[in-house]
C-alpha cells in the first residue's frame, strides 16, 4: 500500500511539479487533492487509527504551544520592540 500511496502522491497529473514543497496547492478556489484521503489507505483497507493519529498530533502541538508565552521583546524602558521584517534566504525563512 505504501508504494501505491507514494505513486499517487508523486503523480504529475494529480500534482503538477510533485517534488516541489508548495502548501498553497491545497488552498484557494481550486485546491488539489487532499493527501489525507489516500495516505492512510482507502476503502476497506483504510487505517483505523488515521483519525486518532491526526487528533493526537493536533493535541501534542497544541499542548506544546500552550506552555510558551509568545510576545514581543521589551526594551530597558519597558516598551515593546517592534521586530524588523525583512526577507532572508536560508534553511528557515
PDB file of N, CA, C and O in Angstrom:
ATOM      1  N   UNK A   1       0.826  -1.200   0.000  1.00  0.00           N
ATOM      2  CA  UNK A   1       0.000   0.000   0.000  1.00  0.00           C
ATOM      3  C   UNK A   1       0.870   1.265   0.000  1.00  0.00           C
ATOM      4  O   UNK A   1       0.495   2.281  -0.585  1.00  0.00           O
ATOM      5  N   UNK A   2       2.020   1.195   0.653  1.00  0.00           N
ATOM      6  CA  UNK A   2       2.892   2.356   0.703  1.00  0.00           C
ATOM      7  C   UNK A   2       3.343   2.771  -0.685  1.00  0.00           C
ATOM      8  O   UNK A   2       3.420   3.963  -0.983  1.00  0.00           O
ATOM      9  N   UNK A   3       3.639   1.805  -1.530  1.00  0.00           N
ATOM     10  CA  UNK A   3       4.085   2.106  -2.888  1.00  0.00           C
ATOM     11  C   UNK A   3       2.982   2.796  -3.676  1.00  0.00           C
ATOM     12  O   UNK A   3       3.248   3.731  -4.432  1.00  0.00           O
ATOM     13  N   UNK A   4       1.737   2.340  -3.502  1.00  0.00           N
ATOM     14  CA  UNK A   4       0.608   2.949  -4.203  1.00  0.00           C
ATOM     15  C   UNK A   4       0.408   4.389  -3.736  1.00  0.00           C
ATOM     16  O   UNK A   4       0.211   5.280  -4.562  1.00  0.00           O
ATOM     17  N   UNK A   5       0.455   4.629  -2.431  1.00  0.00           N
ATOM     18  CA  UNK A   5       0.283   5.990  -1.899  1.00  0.00           C
ATOM     19  C   UNK A   5       1.401   6.900  -2.373  1.00  0.00           C
ATOM     20  O   UNK A   5       1.164   8.065  -2.694  1.00  0.00           O
ATOM     21  N   UNK A   6       2.612   6.379  -2.420  1.00  0.00           N
ATOM     22  CA  UNK A   6       3.741   7.171  -2.915  1.00  0.00           C
ATOM     23  C   UNK A   6       3.556   7.496  -4.393  1.00  0.00           C
ATOM     24  O   UNK A   6       3.845   8.610  -4.832  1.00  0.00           O
ATOM     25  N   UNK A   7       3.072   6.520  -5.158  1.00  0.00           N
ATOM     26  CA  UNK A   7       2.854   6.744  -6.592  1.00  0.00           C
ATOM     27  C   UNK A   7       1.771   7.797  -6.817  1.00  0.00           C
ATOM     28  O   UNK A   7       1.912   8.646  -7.697  1.00  0.00           O
ATOM     29  N   UNK A   8       0.699   7.754  -6.038  1.00  0.00           N
ATOM     30  CA  UNK A   8      -0.372   8.751  -6.177  1.00  0.00           C
ATOM     31  C   UNK A   8       0.149  10.131  -5.777  1.00  0.00           C
ATOM     32  O   UNK A   8      -0.148  11.121  -6.447  1.00  0.00           O
ATOM     33  N   UNK A   9       0.915  10.206  -4.705  1.00  0.00           N
ATOM     34  CA  UNK A   9       1.447  11.478  -4.232  1.00  0.00           C
ATOM     35  C   UNK A   9       2.457  12.109  -5.165  1.00  0.00           C
ATOM     36  O   UNK A   9       2.706  13.312  -5.088  1.00  0.00           O
ATOM     37  N   UNK A  10       3.050  11.304  -6.056  1.00  0.00           N
ATOM     38  CA  UNK A  10       4.047  11.823  -6.994  1.00  0.00           C
ATOM     39  C   UNK A  10       3.570  11.793  -8.437  1.00  0.00           C
ATOM     40  O   UNK A  10       4.370  11.955  -9.358  1.00  0.00           O
ATOM     41  N   UNK A  11       2.276  11.587  -8.641  1.00  0.00           N
ATOM     42  CA  UNK A  11       1.711  11.569  -9.985  1.00  0.00           C
ATOM     43  C   UNK A  11       1.605  13.000 -10.504  1.00  0.00           C
ATOM     44  O   UNK A  11       0.943  13.838  -9.890  1.00  0.00           O
ATOM     45  N   UNK A  12       2.247  13.279 -11.620  1.00  0.00           N
ATOM     46  CA  UNK A  12       2.262  14.642 -12.155  1.00  0.00           C
ATOM     47  C   UNK A  12       0.910  15.077 -12.707  1.00  0.00           C
ATOM     48  O   UNK A  12       0.684  16.274 -12.888  1.00  0.00           O
ATOM     49  N   UNK A  13       0.005  14.141 -12.980  1.00  0.00           N
ATOM     50  CA  UNK A  13      -1.343  14.523 -13.413  1.00  0.00           C
ATOM     51  C   UNK A  13      -2.171  15.000 -12.231  1.00  0.00           C
ATOM     52  O   UNK A  13      -3.051  15.847 -12.388  1.00  0.00           O
ATOM     53  N   UNK A  14      -1.895  14.462 -11.047  1.00  0.00           N
ATOM     54  CA  UNK A  14      -2.614  14.874  -9.837  1.00  0.00           C
ATOM     55  C   UNK A  14      -1.974  16.114  -9.236  1.00  0.00           C
ATOM     56  O   UNK A  14      -2.666  17.072  -8.892  1.00  0.00           O
ATOM     57  N   UNK A  15      -0.649  16.098  -9.109  1.00  0.00           N
ATOM     58  CA  UNK A  15       0.108  17.208  -8.530  1.00  0.00           C
ATOM     59  C   UNK A  15       1.162  17.685  -9.517  1.00  0.00           C
ATOM     60  O   UNK A  15       2.207  17.047  -9.647  1.00  0.00           O
ATOM     61  N   UNK A  16       0.921  18.782 -10.210  1.00  0.00           N
ATOM     62  CA  UNK A  16       1.968  19.328 -11.086  1.00  0.00           C
ATOM     63  C   UNK A  16       3.199  19.672 -10.240  1.00  0.00           C
ATOM     64  O   UNK A  16       3.073  20.273  -9.173  1.00  0.00           O
ATOM     65  N   UNK A  17       4.361  19.298 -10.710  1.00  0.00           N
ATOM     66  CA  UNK A  17       5.629  19.500 -10.005  1.00  0.00           C
ATOM     67  C   UNK A  17       5.557  18.897  -8.593  1.00  0.00           C
ATOM     68  O   UNK A  17       5.656  19.626  -7.606  1.00  0.00           O
ATOM     69  N   UNK A  18       5.385  17.560  -8.489  1.00  0.00           N
ATOM     70  CA  UNK A  18       5.126  16.913  -7.203  1.00  0.00           C
ATOM     71  C   UNK A  18       6.274  16.963  -6.203  1.00  0.00           C
ATOM     72  O   UNK A  18       6.038  16.788  -5.008  1.00  0.00           O
ATOM     73  N   UNK A  19       7.509  17.196  -6.647  1.00  0.00           N
ATOM     74  CA  UNK A  19       8.638  17.209  -5.724  1.00  0.00           C
ATOM     75  C   UNK A  19       8.910  18.592  -5.147  1.00  0.00           C
ATOM     76  O   UNK A  19       9.835  18.761  -4.353  1.00  0.00           O
ATOM     77  N   UNK A  20       8.116  19.579  -5.537  1.00  0.00           N
ATOM     78  CA  UNK A  20       8.252  20.931  -5.007  1.00  0.00           C
ATOM     79  C   UNK A  20       7.344  21.074  -3.785  1.00  0.00           C
ATOM     80  O   UNK A  20       6.168  20.714  -3.833  1.00  0.00           O
ATOM     81  N   UNK A  21       7.895  21.599  -2.694  1.00  0.00           N
ATOM     82  CA  UNK A  21       7.110  21.852  -1.491  1.00  0.00           C
ATOM     83  C   UNK A  21       6.264  23.097  -1.731  1.00  0.00           C
ATOM     84  O   UNK A  21       6.796  24.204  -1.821  1.00  0.00           O
ATOM     85  N   UNK A  22       4.950  22.920  -1.836  1.00  0.00           N
ATOM     86  CA  UNK A  22       4.054  24.029  -2.145  1.00  0.00           C
ATOM     87  C   UNK A  22       2.731  23.851  -1.406  1.00  0.00           C
ATOM     88  O   UNK A  22       1.778  23.328  -1.984  1.00  0.00           O
ATOM     89  N   UNK A  23       2.646  24.275  -0.133  1.00  0.00           N
ATOM     90  CA  UNK A  23       1.402  24.121   0.625  1.00  0.00           C
ATOM     91  C   UNK A  23       0.226  24.872   0.015  1.00  0.00           C
ATOM     92  O   UNK A  23      -0.924  24.509   0.261  1.00  0.00           O
ATOM     93  N   UNK A  24       0.488  25.911  -0.774  1.00  0.00           N
ATOM     94  CA  UNK A  24      -0.599  26.691  -1.352  1.00  0.00           C
ATOM     95  C   UNK A  24      -1.395  25.893  -2.383  1.00  0.00           C
ATOM     96  O   UNK A  24      -2.482  26.311  -2.780  1.00  0.00           O
ATOM     97  N   UNK A  25      -0.866  24.749  -2.822  1.00  0.00           N
ATOM     98  CA  UNK A  25      -1.609  23.923  -3.786  1.00  0.00           C
ATOM     99  C   UNK A  25      -2.896  23.352  -3.187  1.00  0.00           C
ATOM    100  O   UNK A  25      -3.791  22.928  -3.918  1.00  0.00           O
ATOM    101  N   UNK A  26      -2.983  23.343  -1.859  1.00  0.00           N
ATOM    102  CA  UNK A  26      -4.169  22.796  -1.195  1.00  0.00           C
ATOM    103  C   UNK A  26      -5.128  23.886  -0.735  1.00  0.00           C
ATOM    104  O   UNK A  26      -6.093  23.598  -0.027  1.00  0.00           O
ATOM    105  N   UNK A  27      -4.876  25.140  -1.129  1.00  0.00           N
ATOM    106  CA  UNK A  27      -5.724  26.262  -0.727  1.00  0.00           C
ATOM    107  C   UNK A  27      -6.299  26.945  -1.963  1.00  0.00           C
ATOM    108  O   UNK A  27      -5.943  26.607  -3.092  1.00  0.00           O
ATOM    109  N   UNK A  28      -7.166  27.883  -1.746  1.00  0.00           N
ATOM    110  CA  UNK A  28      -7.706  28.684  -2.843  1.00  0.00           C
ATOM    111  C   UNK A  28      -9.013  28.141  -3.393  1.00  0.00           C
ATOM    112  O   UNK A  28      -9.651  27.276  -2.791  1.00  0.00           O
ATOM    113  N   UNK A  29      -9.402  28.670  -4.558  1.00  0.00           N
ATOM    114  CA  UNK A  29     -10.677  28.297  -5.173  1.00  0.00           C
ATOM    115  C   UNK A  29     -10.644  26.911  -5.800  1.00  0.00           C
ATOM    116  O   UNK A  29     -11.676  26.244  -5.862  1.00  0.00           O
ATOM    117  N   UNK A  30      -9.487  26.465  -6.264  1.00  0.00           N
ATOM    118  CA  UNK A  30      -9.373  25.173  -6.939  1.00  0.00           C
ATOM    119  C   UNK A  30      -8.245  24.352  -6.298  1.00  0.00           C
ATOM    120  O   UNK A  30      -7.199  24.160  -6.917  1.00  0.00           O
ATOM    121  N   UNK A  31      -8.447  23.860  -5.050  1.00  0.00           N
ATOM    122  CA  UNK A  31      -7.369  23.127  -4.385  1.00  0.00           C
ATOM    123  C   UNK A  31      -7.151  21.749  -5.013  1.00  0.00           C
ATOM    124  O   UNK A  31      -8.073  21.146  -5.563  1.00  0.00           O
ATOM    125  N   UNK A  32      -5.920  21.271  -4.918  1.00  0.00           N
ATOM    126  CA  UNK A  32      -5.600  19.937  -5.414  1.00  0.00           C
ATOM    127  C   UNK A  32      -6.025  18.895  -4.378  1.00  0.00           C
ATOM    128  O   UNK A  32      -6.371  19.238  -3.248  1.00  0.00           O
ATOM    129  N   UNK A  33      -5.996  17.641  -4.769  1.00  0.00           N
ATOM    130  CA  UNK A  33      -6.437  16.523  -3.932  1.00  0.00           C
ATOM    131  C   UNK A  33      -5.747  16.530  -2.569  1.00  0.00           C
ATOM    132  O   UNK A  33      -4.527  16.674  -2.484  1.00  0.00           O
ATOM    133  N   UNK A  34      -6.534  16.376  -1.508  1.00  0.00           N
ATOM    134  CA  UNK A  34      -6.012  16.321  -0.150  1.00  0.00           C
ATOM    135  C   UNK A  34      -5.287  14.984   0.046  1.00  0.00           C
ATOM    136  O   UNK A  34      -5.911  13.935  -0.117  1.00  0.00           O
ATOM    137  N   UNK A  35      -3.986  14.984   0.393  1.00  0.00           N
ATOM    138  CA  UNK A  35      -3.260  13.728   0.540  1.00  0.00           C
ATOM    139  C   UNK A  35      -3.755  12.864   1.689  1.00  0.00           C
ATOM    140  O   UNK A  35      -3.479  11.665   1.711  1.00  0.00           O
ATOM    141  N   UNK A  36      -4.482  13.442   2.649  1.00  0.00           N
ATOM    142  CA  UNK A  36      -5.024  12.656   3.754  1.00  0.00           C
ATOM    143  C   UNK A  36      -5.997  11.595   3.252  1.00  0.00           C
ATOM    144  O   UNK A  36      -6.185  10.565   3.900  1.00  0.00           O
ATOM    145  N   UNK A  37      -6.620  11.844   2.091  1.00  0.00           N
ATOM    146  CA  UNK A  37      -7.620  10.913   1.557  1.00  0.00           C
ATOM    147  C   UNK A  37      -7.015   9.597   1.099  1.00  0.00           C
ATOM    148  O   UNK A  37      -7.722   8.591   1.039  1.00  0.00           O
ATOM    149  N   UNK A  38      -5.714   9.574   0.772  1.00  0.00           N
ATOM    150  CA  UNK A  38      -5.116   8.322   0.317  1.00  0.00           C
ATOM    151  C   UNK A  38      -3.887   7.898   1.124  1.00  0.00           C
ATOM    152  O   UNK A  38      -3.439   6.759   0.995  1.00  0.00           O
ATOM    153  N   UNK A  39      -3.339   8.776   1.943  1.00  0.00           N
ATOM    154  CA  UNK A  39      -2.139   8.426   2.700  1.00  0.00           C
ATOM    155  C   UNK A  39      -2.394   7.298   3.691  1.00  0.00           C
ATOM    156  O   UNK A  39      -1.534   6.436   3.873  1.00  0.00           O
ATOM    157  N   UNK A  40      -3.538   7.288   4.324  1.00  0.00           N
ATOM    158  CA  UNK A  40      -3.864   6.261   5.308  1.00  0.00           C
ATOM    159  C   UNK A  40      -4.694   5.133   4.713  1.00  0.00           C
ATOM    160  O   UNK A  40      -5.386   4.429   5.448  1.00  0.00           O
ATOM    161  N   UNK A  41      -4.642   4.949   3.417  1.00  0.00           N
ATOM    162  CA  UNK A  41      -5.358   3.863   2.764  1.00  0.00           C
ATOM    163  C   UNK A  41      -6.744   4.292   2.324  1.00  0.00           C
ATOM    164  O   UNK A  41      -7.199   5.401   2.606  1.00  0.00           O
ATOM    165  N   UNK A  42      -7.411   3.364   1.613  1.00  0.00           N
ATOM    166  CA  UNK A  42      -8.742   3.662   1.082  1.00  0.00           C
ATOM    167  C   UNK A  42      -9.673   2.469   1.296  1.00  0.00           C
ATOM    168  O   UNK A  42      -9.235   1.323   1.392  1.00  0.00           O
ATOM    169  N   UNK A  43     -10.949   2.771   1.366  1.00  0.00           N
ATOM    170  CA  UNK A  43     -11.964   1.714   1.435  1.00  0.00           C
ATOM    171  C   UNK A  43     -11.795   0.798   2.626  1.00  0.00           C
ATOM    172  O   UNK A  43     -11.585   1.257   3.749  1.00  0.00           O
ATOM    173  N   UNK A  44     -11.885  -0.488   2.384  1.00  0.00           N
ATOM    174  CA  UNK A  44     -11.805  -1.477   3.457  1.00  0.00           C
ATOM    175  C   UNK A  44     -10.403  -1.576   4.045  1.00  0.00           C
ATOM    176  O   UNK A  44     -10.227  -2.072   5.158  1.00  0.00           O
ATOM    177  N   UNK A  45      -9.416  -1.109   3.309  1.00  0.00           N
ATOM    178  CA  UNK A  45      -8.034  -1.179   3.795  1.00  0.00           C
ATOM    179  C   UNK A  45      -7.576   0.126   4.460  1.00  0.00           C
ATOM    180  O   UNK A  45      -6.381   0.326   4.676  1.00  0.00           O
ATOM    181  N   UNK A  46      -8.510   0.995   4.777  1.00  0.00           N
ATOM    182  CA  UNK A  46      -8.164   2.262   5.427  1.00  0.00           C
ATOM    183  C   UNK A  46      -7.661   1.998   6.846  1.00  0.00           C
ATOM    184  O   UNK A  46      -8.151   1.102   7.534  1.00  0.00           O
ATOM    185  N   UNK A  47      -6.698   2.773   7.262  1.00  0.00           N
ATOM    186  CA  UNK A  47      -6.122   2.641   8.596  1.00  0.00           C
ATOM    187  C   UNK A  47      -7.152   3.052   9.643  1.00  0.00           C
ATOM    188  O   UNK A  47      -7.655   4.174   9.598  1.00  0.00           O
ATOM    189  N   UNK A  48      -7.479   2.155  10.594  1.00  0.00           N
ATOM    190  CA  UNK A  48      -8.480   2.519  11.602  1.00  0.00           C
ATOM    191  C   UNK A  48      -7.980   3.592  12.574  1.00  0.00           C
ATOM    192  O   UNK A  48      -8.784   4.212  13.271  1.00  0.00           O
ATOM    193  N   UNK A  49      -6.687   3.815  12.628  1.00  0.00           N
ATOM    194  CA  UNK A  49      -6.146   4.804  13.551  1.00  0.00           C
ATOM    195  C   UNK A  49      -5.841   6.148  12.930  1.00  0.00           C
ATOM    196  O   UNK A  49      -5.210   6.990  13.569  1.00  0.00           O
ATOM    197  N   UNK A  50      -6.276   6.373  11.691  1.00  0.00           N
ATOM    198  CA  UNK A  50      -5.943   7.623  10.997  1.00  0.00           C
ATOM    199  C   UNK A  50      -6.479   8.844  11.737  1.00  0.00           C
ATOM    200  O   UNK A  50      -5.758   9.830  11.895  1.00  0.00           O
ATOM    201  N   UNK A  51      -7.721   8.797  12.189  1.00  0.00           N
ATOM    202  CA  UNK A  51      -8.314   9.950  12.868  1.00  0.00           C
ATOM    203  C   UNK A  51      -7.681  10.152  14.243  1.00  0.00           C
ATOM    204  O   UNK A  51      -7.484  11.283  14.687  1.00  0.00           O
ATOM    205  N   UNK A  52      -7.365   9.036  14.913  1.00  0.00           N
ATOM    206  CA  UNK A  52      -6.704   9.140  16.207  1.00  0.00           C
ATOM    207  C   UNK A  52      -5.310   9.748  16.041  1.00  0.00           C
ATOM    208  O   UNK A  52      -4.880  10.548  16.872  1.00  0.00           O
ATOM    209  N   UNK A  53      -4.609   9.375  14.980  1.00  0.00           N
ATOM    210  CA  UNK A  53      -3.283   9.931  14.701  1.00  0.00           C
ATOM    211  C   UNK A  53      -3.364  11.427  14.457  1.00  0.00           C
ATOM    212  O   UNK A  53      -2.555  12.189  14.987  1.00  0.00           O
ATOM    213  N   UNK A  54      -4.326  11.849  13.666  1.00  0.00           N
ATOM    214  CA  UNK A  54      -4.480  13.276  13.369  1.00  0.00           C
ATOM    215  C   UNK A  54      -4.806  14.072  14.633  1.00  0.00           C
ATOM    216  O   UNK A  54      -4.232  15.138  14.857  1.00  0.00           O
ATOM    217  N   UNK A  55      -5.715  13.568  15.454  1.00  0.00           N
ATOM    218  CA  UNK A  55      -6.084  14.265  16.680  1.00  0.00           C
ATOM    219  C   UNK A  55      -4.939  14.260  17.695  1.00  0.00           C
ATOM    220  O   UNK A  55      -4.732  15.253  18.393  1.00  0.00           O
ATOM    221  N   UNK A  56      -4.198  13.160  17.785  1.00  0.00           N
ATOM    222  CA  UNK A  56      -3.062  13.091  18.702  1.00  0.00           C
ATOM    223  C   UNK A  56      -2.001  14.110  18.315  1.00  0.00           C
ATOM    224  O   UNK A  56      -1.440  14.781  19.182  1.00  0.00           O
ATOM    225  N   UNK A  57      -1.723  14.231  17.031  1.00  0.00           N
ATOM    226  CA  UNK A  57      -0.759  15.218  16.569  1.00  0.00           C
ATOM    227  C   UNK A  57      -1.233  16.635  16.892  1.00  0.00           C
ATOM    228  O   UNK A  57      -0.449  17.469  17.345  1.00  0.00           O
ATOM    229  N   UNK A  58      -2.516  16.902  16.658  1.00  0.00           N
ATOM    230  CA  UNK A  58      -3.076  18.223  16.966  1.00  0.00           C
ATOM    231  C   UNK A  58      -2.947  18.531  18.459  1.00  0.00           C
ATOM    232  O   UNK A  58      -2.511  19.621  18.827  1.00  0.00           O
ATOM    233  N   UNK A  59      -3.321  17.584  19.321  1.00  0.00           N
ATOM    234  CA  UNK A  59      -3.260  17.822  20.764  1.00  0.00           C
ATOM    235  C   UNK A  59      -1.822  17.968  21.250  1.00  0.00           C
ATOM    236  O   UNK A  59      -1.560  18.762  22.154  1.00  0.00           O
ATOM    237  N   UNK A  60      -0.891  17.224  20.675  1.00  0.00           N
ATOM    238  CA  UNK A  60       0.516  17.361  21.062  1.00  0.00           C
ATOM    239  C   UNK A  60       1.054  18.739  20.716  1.00  0.00           C
ATOM    240  O   UNK A  60       1.733  19.354  21.538  1.00  0.00           O
ATOM    241  N   UNK A  61       0.769  19.237  19.521  1.00  0.00           N
ATOM    242  CA  UNK A  61       1.231  20.560  19.117  1.00  0.00           C
ATOM    243  C   UNK A  61       0.543  21.633  19.963  1.00  0.00           C
ATOM    244  O   UNK A  61       1.193  22.580  20.405  1.00  0.00           O
ATOM    245  N   UNK A  62      -0.761  21.496  20.191  1.00  0.00           N
ATOM    246  CA  UNK A  62      -1.489  22.482  20.998  1.00  0.00           C
ATOM    247  C   UNK A  62      -0.962  22.516  22.433  1.00  0.00           C
ATOM    248  O   UNK A  62      -0.826  23.594  23.013  1.00  0.00           O
ATOM    249  N   UNK A  63      -0.666  21.363  23.006  1.00  0.00           N
ATOM    250  CA  UNK A  63      -0.135  21.298  24.370  1.00  0.00           C
ATOM    251  C   UNK A  63       1.254  21.914  24.432  1.00  0.00           C
ATOM    252  O   UNK A  63       1.578  22.621  25.386  1.00  0.00           O
ATOM    253  N   UNK A  64       2.065  21.654  23.434  1.00  0.00           N
ATOM    254  CA  UNK A  64       3.402  22.231  23.389  1.00  0.00           C
ATOM    255  C   UNK A  64       3.342  23.753  23.286  1.00  0.00           C
ATOM    256  O   UNK A  64       4.084  24.448  23.978  1.00  0.00           O
ATOM    257  N   UNK A  65       2.473  24.271  22.434  1.00  0.00           N
ATOM    258  CA  UNK A  65       2.352  25.723  22.279  1.00  0.00           C
ATOM    259  C   UNK A  65       1.751  26.393  23.509  1.00  0.00           C
ATOM    260  O   UNK A  65       2.007  27.572  23.751  1.00  0.00           O
ATOM    261  N   UNK A  66       0.954  25.660  24.292  1.00  0.00           N
ATOM    262  CA  UNK A  66       0.297  26.235  25.461  1.00  0.00           C
ATOM    263  C   UNK A  66       1.287  26.623  26.560  1.00  0.00           C
ATOM    264  O   UNK A  66       0.966  27.467  27.397  1.00  0.00           O
ATOM    265  N   UNK A  67       2.476  26.029  26.578  1.00  0.00           N
ATOM    266  CA  UNK A  67       3.430  26.322  27.648  1.00  0.00           C
ATOM    267  C   UNK A  67       4.312  27.525  27.336  1.00  0.00           C
ATOM    268  O   UNK A  67       5.086  27.957  28.189  1.00  0.00           O
ATOM    269  N   UNK A  68       4.206  28.077  26.119  1.00  0.00           N
ATOM    270  CA  UNK A  68       5.022  29.225  25.741  1.00  0.00           C
ATOM    271  C   UNK A  68       4.216  30.514  25.820  1.00  0.00           C
ATOM    272  O   UNK A  68       3.011  30.524  25.570  1.00  0.00           O
ATOM    273  N   UNK A  69       4.895  31.599  26.172  1.00  0.00           N
ATOM    274  CA  UNK A  69       4.291  32.917  26.168  1.00  0.00           C
ATOM    275  C   UNK A  69       4.853  33.647  24.955  1.00  0.00           C
ATOM    276  O   UNK A  69       5.983  34.133  24.996  1.00  0.00           O
ATOM    277  N   UNK A  70       4.090  33.729  23.892  1.00  0.00           N
ATOM    278  CA  UNK A  70       4.537  34.356  22.665  1.00  0.00           C
ATOM    279  C   UNK A  70       4.206  35.837  22.708  1.00  0.00           C
ATOM    280  O   UNK A  70       3.039  36.226  22.670  1.00  0.00           O
ATOM    281  N   UNK A  71       5.240  36.653  22.786  1.00  0.00           N
ATOM    282  CA  UNK A  71       5.045  38.100  22.824  1.00  0.00           C
ATOM    283  C   UNK A  71       6.304  38.782  22.286  1.00  0.00           C
ATOM    284  O   UNK A  71       7.336  38.141  22.087  1.00  0.00           O
ATOM    285  N   UNK A  72       6.202  40.086  22.057  1.00  0.00           N
ATOM    286  CA  UNK A  72       7.337  40.861  21.576  1.00  0.00           C
ATOM    287  C   UNK A  72       8.313  41.118  22.723  1.00  0.00           C
ATOM    288  O   UNK A  72       7.919  41.160  23.888  1.00  0.00           O
ATOM    289  N   UNK A  73       9.575  41.287  22.383  1.00  0.00           N
ATOM    290  CA  UNK A  73      10.592  41.609  23.384  1.00  0.00           C
ATOM    291  C   UNK A  73      10.342  43.004  23.953  1.00  0.00           C
ATOM    292  O   UNK A  73       9.721  43.849  23.308  1.00  0.00           O
ATOM    293  N   UNK A  74      10.834  43.229  25.170  1.00  0.00           N
ATOM    294  CA  UNK A  74      10.662  44.522  25.834  1.00  0.00           C
ATOM    295  C   UNK A  74      12.042  45.128  26.052  1.00  0.00           C
ATOM    296  O   UNK A  74      12.968  44.443  26.485  1.00  0.00           O
ATOM    297  N   UNK A  75      12.176  46.436  25.745  1.00  0.00           N
ATOM    298  CA  UNK A  75      13.470  47.101  25.919  1.00  0.00           C
ATOM    299  C   UNK A  75      13.656  47.553  27.369  1.00  0.00           C
ATOM    300  O   UNK A  75      12.823  47.257  28.226  1.00  0.00           O
ATOM    301  N   UNK A  76      14.742  48.267  27.640  1.00  0.00           N
ATOM    302  CA  UNK A  76      15.055  48.717  29.006  1.00  0.00           C
ATOM    303  C   UNK A  76      14.033  49.702  29.561  1.00  0.00           C
ATOM    304  O   UNK A  76      13.901  49.836  30.777  1.00  0.00           O
ATOM    305  N   UNK A  77      13.304  50.396  28.677  1.00  0.00           N
ATOM    306  CA  UNK A  77      12.295  51.368  29.116  1.00  0.00           C
ATOM    307  C   UNK A  77      10.920  50.735  29.289  1.00  0.00           C
ATOM    308  O   UNK A  77       9.971  51.430  29.651  1.00  0.00           O
ATOM    309  N   UNK A  78      10.791  49.453  29.043  1.00  0.00           N
ATOM    310  CA  UNK A  78       9.515  48.764  29.211  1.00  0.00           C
ATOM    311  C   UNK A  78       8.617  48.812  27.999  1.00  0.00           C
ATOM    312  O   UNK A  78       7.456  48.406  28.067  1.00  0.00           O
ATOM    313  N   UNK A  79       9.146  49.309  26.877  1.00  0.00           N
ATOM    314  CA  UNK A  79       8.351  49.378  25.656  1.00  0.00           C
ATOM    315  C   UNK A  79       8.622  48.156  24.788  1.00  0.00           C
ATOM    316  O   UNK A  79       9.723  47.605  24.786  1.00  0.00           O
ATOM    317  N   UNK A  80       7.593  47.746  24.053  1.00  0.00           N
ATOM    318  CA  UNK A  80       7.756  46.607  23.143  1.00  0.00           C
ATOM    319  C   UNK A  80       8.675  46.974  21.988  1.00  0.00           C
ATOM    320  O   UNK A  80       8.601  48.079  21.451  1.00  0.00           O
ATOM    321  N   UNK A  81       9.537  46.045  21.612  1.00  0.00           N
ATOM    322  CA  UNK A  81      10.430  46.248  20.480  1.00  0.00           C
ATOM    323  C   UNK A  81       9.743  45.691  19.242  1.00  0.00           C
ATOM    324  O   UNK A  81       9.426  44.504  19.174  1.00  0.00           O
ATOM    325  N   UNK A  82       9.521  46.555  18.277  1.00  0.00           N
ATOM    326  CA  UNK A  82       8.888  46.137  17.021  1.00  0.00           C
ATOM    327  C   UNK A  82       9.949  45.415  16.179  1.00  0.00           C
ATOM    328  O   UNK A  82      10.982  46.001  15.857  1.00  0.00           O
ATOM    329  N   UNK A  83       9.701  44.140  15.817  1.00  0.00           N
ATOM    330  CA  UNK A  83      10.713  43.407  15.050  1.00  0.00           C
ATOM    331  C   UNK A  83      10.863  43.971  13.637  1.00  0.00           C
ATOM    332  O   UNK A  83       9.890  44.403  13.019  1.00  0.00           O
ATOM    333  N   UNK A  84      12.089  43.957  13.145  1.00  0.00           N
ATOM    334  CA  UNK A  84      12.390  44.406  11.790  1.00  0.00           C
ATOM    335  C   UNK A  84      12.056  43.259  10.839  1.00  0.00           C
ATOM    336  O   UNK A  84      12.600  42.162  10.970  1.00  0.00           O
ATOM    337  N   UNK A  85      11.179  43.506   9.900  1.00  0.00           N
ATOM    338  CA  UNK A  85      10.741  42.458   8.979  1.00  0.00           C
ATOM    339  C   UNK A  85      11.505  42.603   7.675  1.00  0.00           C
ATOM    340  O   UNK A  85      11.435  43.639   7.013  1.00  0.00           O
ATOM    341  N   UNK A  86      12.235  41.556   7.311  1.00  0.00           N
ATOM    342  CA  UNK A  86      12.972  41.550   6.057  1.00  0.00           C
ATOM    343  C   UNK A  86      13.079  40.114   5.558  1.00  0.00           C
ATOM    344  O   UNK A  86      13.037  39.165   6.340  1.00  0.00           O
ATOM    345  N   UNK A  87      13.216  39.976   4.260  1.00  0.00           N
ATOM    346  CA  UNK A  87      13.310  38.653   3.632  1.00  0.00           C
ATOM    347  C   UNK A  87      14.725  38.125   3.803  1.00  0.00           C
ATOM    348  O   UNK A  87      15.694  38.830   3.520  1.00  0.00           O
ATOM    349  N   UNK A  88      14.846  36.885   4.266  1.00  0.00           N
ATOM    350  CA  UNK A  88      16.141  36.251   4.466  1.00  0.00           C
ATOM    351  C   UNK A  88      16.098  34.876   3.827  1.00  0.00           C
ATOM    352  O   UNK A  88      15.169  34.111   4.084  1.00  0.00           O
ATOM    353  N   UNK A  89      17.070  34.546   3.008  1.00  0.00           N
ATOM    354  CA  UNK A  89      17.186  33.212   2.455  1.00  0.00           C
ATOM    355  C   UNK A  89      17.930  32.304   3.423  1.00  0.00           C
ATOM    356  O   UNK A  89      18.858  32.743   4.103  1.00  0.00           O
ATOM    357  N   UNK A  90      17.536  31.078   3.483  1.00  0.00           N
ATOM    358  CA  UNK A  90      18.216  30.130   4.353  1.00  0.00           C
ATOM    359  C   UNK A  90      17.352  28.911   4.572  1.00  0.00           C
ATOM    360  O   UNK A  90      16.313  28.748   3.932  1.00  0.00           O
ATOM    361  N   UNK A  91      17.788  28.051   5.486  1.00  0.00           N
ATOM    362  CA  UNK A  91      17.057  26.818   5.739  1.00  0.00           C
ATOM    363  C   UNK A  91      15.713  27.107   6.405  1.00  0.00           C
ATOM    364  O   UNK A  91      14.745  26.375   6.198  1.00  0.00           O
ATOM    365  N   UNK A  92      15.653  28.166   7.200  1.00  0.00           N
ATOM    366  CA  UNK A  92      14.378  28.617   7.771  1.00  0.00           C
ATOM    367  C   UNK A  92      14.193  30.075   7.386  1.00  0.00           C
ATOM    368  O   UNK A  92      15.079  30.897   7.616  1.00  0.00           O
ATOM    369  N   UNK A  93      13.068  30.392   6.815  1.00  0.00           N
ATOM    370  CA  UNK A  93      12.827  31.764   6.374  1.00  0.00           C
ATOM    371  C   UNK A  93      11.639  32.346   7.117  1.00  0.00           C
ATOM    372  O   UNK A  93      11.272  33.498   6.888  1.00  0.00           O
TER     373      UNK A  93
END
